[in-house]
Amino acid sequence: MRFEDHITVTPDVRGGKPCIRGTRITVVDVLEYMASGMSEEEILGDFPDLKPVHLRSVLAFAAARERRLIDPPAA
């Protein structure tokens, strides 16, 4: 699975924050729902446009971003 297939950054949508493709739901919103203790079923129930692959893509996106912060490219 490639998170790039499900996460987009569009300058005029939600201020250019990474969003689930075709929605205005941001990656950070989903991460905050997860961090607050919401289950996958609760998130999917509250946002019928989302599918399990979107939640996995959010986690993959966050992991990739963290990896770039920890392991910056060699100069």
MDAnalysis code that builds the backbone (N, CA, C; Angstrom):
import MDAnalysis as mda
import numpy as np

u = mda.Universe.empty(225, n_residues=75, atom_resindex=np.repeat(np.arange(75), 3), trajectory=True)
u.add_TopologyAttr("name", ["N", "CA", "C"] * 75)
u.add_TopologyAttr("resid", np.arange(1, 76))
u.add_TopologyAttr("resname", ["MET", "ARG", "PHE", "GLU", "ASP", "HIS", "ILE", "THR", "VAL", "THR", "PRO", "ASP", "VAL", "ARG", "GLY", "GLY", "LYS", "PRO", "CYS", "ILE", "ARG", "GLY", "THR", "ARG", "ILE", "THR", "VAL", "VAL", "ASP", "VAL", "LEU", "GLU", "TYR", "MET", "ALA", "SER", "GLY", "MET", "SER", "GLU", "GLU", "GLU", "ILE", "LEU", "GLY", "ASP", "PHE", "PRO", "ASP", "LEU", "LYS", "PRO", "VAL", "HIS", "LEU", "ARG", "SER", "VAL", "LEU", "ALA", "PHE", "ALA", "ALA", "ALA", "ARG", "GLU", "ARG", "ARG", "LEU", "ILE", "ASP", "PRO", "PRO", "ALA", "ALA"])
u.atoms.positions = np.array([
    [0.832, -1.180, 0.000],
    [0.000, 0.000, 0.000],
    [0.881, 1.249, 0.000],
    [0.516, 2.177, -0.829],
    [1.231, 3.459, -0.883],
    [0.313, 4.549, -0.346],
    [0.754, 5.239, 0.698],
    [-0.102, 6.283, 1.256],
    [-0.352, 7.382, 0.235],
    [0.567, 7.564, -0.708],
    [0.418, 8.596, -1.729],
    [-0.844, 8.392, -2.583],
    [-1.347, 7.174, -2.624],
    [-2.569, 6.897, -3.387],
    [-3.810, 7.418, -2.667],
    [-3.684, 7.725, -1.376],
    [-4.850, 8.098, -0.576],
    [-4.726, 9.429, 0.153],
    [-3.530, 9.991, 0.195],
    [-3.294, 11.262, 0.885],
    [-2.858, 12.294, -0.152],
    [-3.506, 13.456, -0.131],
    [-3.158, 14.514, -1.075],
    [-2.900, 15.815, -0.334],
    [-2.141, 16.679, -0.972],
    [-1.918, 18.032, -0.474],
    [-2.305, 18.968, -1.597],
    [-3.361, 19.733, -1.350],
    [-3.871, 20.682, -2.338],
    [-3.875, 22.057, -1.673],
    [-3.145, 23.011, -2.246],
    [-2.990, 24.314, -1.586],
    [-4.302, 24.990, -1.181],
    [-5.352, 24.847, -1.970],
    [-6.599, 25.546, -1.657],
    [-7.595, 24.703, -0.858],
    [-7.174, 23.541, -0.368],
    [-8.035, 22.696, 0.460],
    [-7.425, 22.613, 1.858],
    [-8.164, 23.079, 2.849],
    [-7.748, 23.046, 4.265],
    [-6.350, 23.650, 4.466],
    [-6.082, 24.724, 3.733],
    [-4.814, 25.431, 3.909],
    [-3.601, 24.641, 3.472],
    [-3.794, 23.661, 2.599],
    [-2.674, 22.867, 2.112],
    [-2.248, 21.748, 3.031],
    [-3.060, 21.460, 4.063],
    [-2.735, 20.351, 4.954],
    [-2.999, 19.028, 4.239],
    [-2.231, 18.001, 4.545],
    [-2.477, 16.685, 3.951],
    [-3.881, 16.192, 4.310],
    [-4.627, 15.768, 3.289],
    [-6.012, 15.307, 3.460],
    [-6.200, 13.942, 2.810],
    [-7.249, 13.255, 3.254],
    [-7.668, 12.027, 2.590],
    [-8.196, 12.427, 1.214],
    [-7.706, 11.764, 0.173],
    [-8.086, 12.088, -1.208],
    [-9.605, 12.157, -1.355],
    [-10.069, 13.235, -1.976],
    [-11.485, 13.405, -2.255],
    [-12.309, 13.901, -1.080],
    [-11.638, 14.226, 0.037],
    [-12.345, 14.733, 1.213],
    [-11.624, 15.972, 1.724],
    [-12.203, 16.571, 2.741],
    [-11.550, 17.681, 3.446],
    [-11.095, 17.218, 4.834],
    [-11.022, 15.920, 5.025],
    [-10.600, 15.341, 6.307],
    [-9.073, 15.286, 6.318],
    [-8.476, 15.977, 7.286],
    [-7.016, 16.037, 7.318],
    [-6.411, 14.832, 8.029],
    [-5.169, 14.583, 7.693],
    [-4.399, 13.529, 8.346],
    [-4.336, 13.801, 9.844],
    [-4.072, 15.042, 10.220],
    [-3.952, 15.363, 11.644],
    [-5.277, 15.152, 12.360],
    [-6.408, 15.426, 11.712],
    [-7.706, 15.163, 12.348],
    [-7.832, 13.683, 12.692],
    [-7.515, 12.829, 11.734],
    [-7.645, 11.384, 11.946],
    [-6.673, 10.917, 13.032],
    [-5.454, 11.424, 12.995],
    [-4.483, 11.054, 14.030],
    [-4.969, 11.475, 15.413],
    [-5.571, 12.655, 15.508],
    [-6.083, 13.114, 16.800],
    [-7.252, 12.252, 17.270],
    [-8.110, 11.812, 16.344],
    [-9.205, 10.909, 16.728],
    [-8.632, 9.613, 17.285],
    [-7.630, 9.078, 16.600],
    [-7.005, 7.841, 17.060],
    [-6.347, 8.044, 18.425],
    [-5.631, 9.153, 18.583],
    [-4.935, 9.428, 19.838],
    [-5.908, 9.624, 20.999],
    [-7.111, 10.094, 20.695],
    [-8.101, 10.311, 21.754],
    [-8.752, 9.010, 22.209],
    [-8.456, 7.924, 21.478],
    [-8.997, 6.634, 21.872],
    [-10.135, 6.129, 21.009],
    [-10.505, 6.887, 19.974],
    [-11.564, 6.414, 19.080],
    [-11.084, 5.156, 18.367],
    [-11.960, 4.183, 18.253],
    [-11.622, 2.960, 17.536],
    [-11.776, 3.185, 16.038],
    [-11.202, 2.277, 15.269],
    [-11.356, 2.335, 13.819],
    [-12.844, 2.338, 13.454],
    [-13.612, 1.488, 14.116],
    [-15.048, 1.392, 13.823],
    [-15.764, 2.706, 14.111],
    [-15.388, 3.372, 15.205],
    [-16.015, 4.656, 15.539],
    [-15.679, 5.724, 14.507],
    [-14.426, 5.777, 14.096],
    [-14.019, 6.775, 13.098],
    [-14.746, 6.515, 11.783],
    [-14.751, 5.268, 11.349],
    [-15.422, 4.932, 10.087],
    [-16.931, 5.186, 10.184],
    [-17.509, 4.979, 11.360],
    [-18.928, 5.247, 11.551],
    [-19.250, 6.729, 11.491],
    [-18.349, 7.557, 12.024],
    [-18.556, 9.005, 12.012],
    [-18.263, 9.631, 10.655],
    [-17.426, 8.985, 9.862],
    [-17.019, 9.516, 8.558],
    [-17.224, 8.444, 7.489],
    [-18.456, 8.317, 6.988],
    [-18.773, 7.227, 6.056],
    [-17.969, 7.253, 4.749],
    [-17.346, 8.394, 4.431],
    [-16.517, 8.455, 3.217],
    [-15.186, 7.736, 3.403],
    [-14.801, 7.485, 4.658],
    [-13.523, 6.835, 4.909],
    [-13.656, 5.321, 4.890],
    [-12.559, 4.686, 4.500],
    [-12.459, 3.226, 4.481],
    [-11.234, 2.828, 5.310],
    [-11.148, 1.570, 5.709],
    [-9.983, 1.143, 6.506],
    [-8.646, 1.492, 5.849],
    [-8.562, 1.415, 4.525],
    [-7.310, 1.740, 3.838],
    [-6.912, 3.193, 4.079],
    [-7.872, 4.074, 4.265],
    [-7.554, 5.477, 4.536],
    [-6.893, 5.617, 5.906],
    [-7.378, 4.871, 6.880],
    [-6.780, 4.953, 8.219],
    [-5.359, 4.398, 8.206],
    [-5.142, 3.311, 7.486],
    [-3.778, 2.768, 7.364],
    [-2.877, 3.752, 6.622],
    [-3.421, 4.440, 5.632],
    [-2.642, 5.431, 4.883],
    [-2.234, 6.598, 5.770],
    [-3.128, 7.021, 6.651],
    [-2.806, 8.093, 7.599],
    [-1.628, 7.672, 8.482],
    [-1.665, 6.449, 8.986],
    [-0.562, 5.970, 9.825],
    [0.729, 5.847, 9.030],
    [0.643, 5.373, 7.803],
    [1.839, 5.252, 6.958],
    [2.412, 6.627, 6.644],
    [1.545, 7.595, 6.391],
    [1.992, 8.965, 6.125],
    [2.729, 9.523, 7.342],
    [2.139, 9.355, 8.520],
    [2.760, 9.857, 9.745],
    [4.100, 9.167, 10.002],
    [4.165, 7.873, 9.757],
    [5.422, 7.138, 9.956],
    [6.493, 7.635, 8.988],
    [6.112, 7.866, 7.742],
    [7.078, 8.354, 6.749],
    [7.575, 9.742, 7.114],
    [6.685, 10.590, 7.583],
    [7.081, 11.944, 7.986],
    [8.035, 11.872, 9.182],
    [7.735, 11.032, 10.132],
    [8.597, 10.862, 11.300],
    [9.970, 10.327, 10.884],
    [9.969, 9.371, 9.965],
    [11.220, 8.797, 9.485],
    [12.096, 9.870, 8.854],
    [11.484, 10.779, 8.090],
    [12.250, 11.857, 7.464],
    [12.825, 12.801, 8.513],
    [12.116, 13.008, 9.621],
    [12.623, 13.879, 10.675],
    [13.801, 13.251, 11.412],
    [13.730, 11.945, 11.610],
    [14.773, 11.236, 12.339],
    [15.989, 10.960, 11.461],
    [15.746, 10.578, 10.205],
    [16.814, 10.211, 9.280],
    [16.835, 11.182, 8.099],
    [17.332, 12.414, 8.313],
    [17.355, 13.353, 7.201],
    [18.253, 12.837, 6.075],
    [17.956, 13.233, 4.843],
    [18.775, 12.781, 3.706],
    [20.234, 13.195, 3.873],
    [21.123, 12.344, 3.405],
    [22.558, 12.641, 3.465],
    [22.880, 13.809, 2.539],
    [23.785, 14.644, 2.978],
    [24.163, 15.834, 2.184],
    [25.188, 15.478, 1.145],
])
